[in-house]
Amino acid sequence: MYYLTHHLWPHVVALTIVAVALTAAGHVVLYKRDLRSAVGWIGLIGLLPFFGAILYALFGVNRIQRRAATMRRHQPELPASPEPLTCDTAELEKNLSADARHLSMLARGVGDIGDIPLLRGNTVTPLQNGDEAYPEMLAAIETACSSITFSSYIFAHDKTGLAFADALVAASHRGVEVRVLVDYVGMRYSFPSIVHRLHHGGVKAAEFMPTFVPWRTPYMNLRNHRKILVVDGKLGFTGGINIRIDNLHREHPSEPVRDLHFKMTGPVVGQLQEIFAEDWAFTTHEILDGGKWFPKLEATGPVIARGIPDGPDEDLDKLRKVIMMALACSQKSVRIVTPYFLPDLSLIAAMNTTVMRGVSVEIVIPERPNLRAVGWAATGQLWQILEHGCRLWLAQEPFDHTKLMIVDDVWSLIGSANWDPRSLRLNFEFDVECYDADLATRLNELFVLKREHAREATIAEVDARPLPIRLRDGVARLFSPYL
């Protein structure tokens, strides 16, 4: 026994470490899609067999898609909404001008990503900041007759949030069916929780993905970043605006935020409602069905549009693929506004390839993001964007939270997703693609206004950063998949 305990245990420990390292390395070989990532993890596991394997288990294994799919596996099947005014590729081509008909290839590609149809007969109205968006949203809530569905990442317990909460409570008291879904993490940007006030007022409200276990990293993964309001199943709002006083510039908040939201009518509103109903059923197991939630929708305008859900489940990578196809189909211009700009290598290559084809690629990002590490990481890779001719402007304060992409003055992508790995892989997002020259013209005017209040960044400026700053930004860039 003495021999076993004092002479064999080092060999047992060594064999255990080797077995753990080989298991981890085998998992890397089988499941890591990115070759450089696989080589890096195998190198780390080889240099630090035990600790490398632990680090890989904690940070290298992609549990996001698997976990999201598992959570939604037992979700009840939702009923189909009324037949919408679908628009096939041939009809889209007839509605596009001669110099924009190549965008029908984009519509075909987006259609192949999922089974969501392209819809004709919509109106889409841009609303700048909370000063334009909040009065429209509150007016819609106050005039609701049958139903309200409302989803937000942040629903703050401040003057603005309380105004929305009171309007929702009042709607519920007059007999309107109200459902409110707030992300569990976003809800904690203020205290106390607005959900308690809604419950106290009799509103059916729920928290998306609540967890009290710290090691499940609720801040990082599987957050519902969608912003959707649908009133009476016919009037919709979506975009990037959360519910907090920072978006209401007339109140002179200490940290004002610029943003863009959209008011919508027409068949595409049914797609907003379907996404909310799916998230609500997943969270509460209540099925929203019938004419109260899904009335028949008539054509109201000229915009051809389609909702695009994205998330770490069956919708994984949809928006990233849409962006890639839009870049590939562009022939004249691409304009991008995003608050967080951390494109992966494939998106960087796509933008560079686009500009090398002679297409103008213009990007506006904040000079000082509200998250410092994100700003450092973005700066650390700007040279890759600028070296081939993409042009980039740094917007001055206040912080601009707008998300927008315009291609060839006809196609636009609007919604909640940022150009970063968190939005494109880890969060539940919702965007809308729109085919309409008049809408694109209005959005181009907004882009030009933002560009005029920004300064252009140059590759010489990026290269001239002091060595300590370059090292700081480079280290931050290493963590970009998690920022």
C-alpha positions, 0 to 999 in steps of 0.5 A: 500500500505504501508503494502504491500511494507514494510511487504510483500516484504521480503516474496516475496523475500524469496519465489523467492529464494526458487523457484530459489533454487528448480528449480536449485536443480531439474535441478541437479537431472534430468541432472547431471550424476555424483552422487558426482557432483550432491550431491555437487551442491545440498549441495551448493544450500542448503547452499547458496540457491540464490548464489548457484543457480547462481553459478550452472547456471554459472558453473554447467550446461553443455551447451557445448554439447547442444550449439555445437549440435545447432550450427551444426544442420543447417549445410549442409549435406556433400557429401560422399567421394569415396569408401575407402579400408575398412578393416573388423575385420576378415581381420584385424585379418589376418594382425595381429600377433598371439599375437596381434589378441586380438586387433581386439576386440578393432577395433570392439569396436571403430567401434561401437562408430561411423560410420567411417570405418577402412581402409587398405593400409596407410603409417604413418611417424612420424615427430619430432618437427618443424625441421622435420615436417615444411619442409615436410609440406612446400614442400607439399604446394609448390608442390600442384597442385589442392587443399590445406586444412589447419586447425590449432589451433595456426597459429602464425604471426612469422617467421614460420607462415609467411613462411607458409602464403607465401607458401599458398599465392603462391599456390593460385596465381598459381591456387591451391584452398586453404582453411585455418581454424584457431581457433579464440582463437588460432589465438590470440596467436600472433599479428597481425592475420595471417588471415589478411595476408592470406586474403590480399594474396587472400587466402580463410581463416576463423576463427573458432567460432569468438566471441567478447562477453567476457561472452561467455568464448571463451578461455574455450569452443568449440575450434577447436584444430585439426591440419590437412593439406591435399594437393591434397586430397592425402597427409595428415599431422596431429598430435600435432604441431601448426604453431609457431617458438617455434617448430623450434629448429634450430632457438633457440627459447626462449621457445622451444617446443618438439612435434610430427606430422605425414605424411600420405598417403593412404585412411585415408587421405580421413578421414582427408579431410572429417573432415576438410570439415565438419569444413569448411562447418560449419564455412563458409557454403561452400561445398568442393566436387568433385575430386579436394578435394576427389580424388580416393585414392589407397593403399600406405602402410601396416598401417591399420588406422582410423580417430577418431573425437571428440568434444562437439557435436555428437562426444562427448566422442569418444576418451575417450571411445577409450582410455578406450577400449584400456586399457581394451584390453591391454595384455602386455604394455601401453605407454602414452605421454601427455603434460597435464595429468588430467585423470578423476576418470574413466580413473584413475580406468581404468589405475589402473585396467590395471596395476593390471592385470599385464600389464605394464603402463608407462606414460611420462609427462612434469615436468614443463608444460607451464601452471602452474595450470595444473601442480599443478592439475596433481601433486595433483592426481599423488598418485592415478596413482602411488599407484597401480603400474603405472610408471610415468616419468617427462620429463625435459625441453624443454616442451614436447607437444607430444600426443601418446599412444601405446598398446601391441607394435602394436596399436597406437593412435596419433593426437591432443588430450591431457589427460585432460577434455578440450581435451576429452570433450570441444574441437574439436579434431582429432586422428588416431588409427593405427594397425601396428607393425613397426610403433609401434616399431618406436614410442616405440623407441621415447618413450624410448628416452623420458623416458631416458631424464626424471626422474621417479616420486615415490609415496614417493616423491609425499607424501613428498611435504610440506603441503602448496604445497599439499594444493595448488595442491589439490585446483588446482585439484578441478578446473581440469574440467576447466583447 
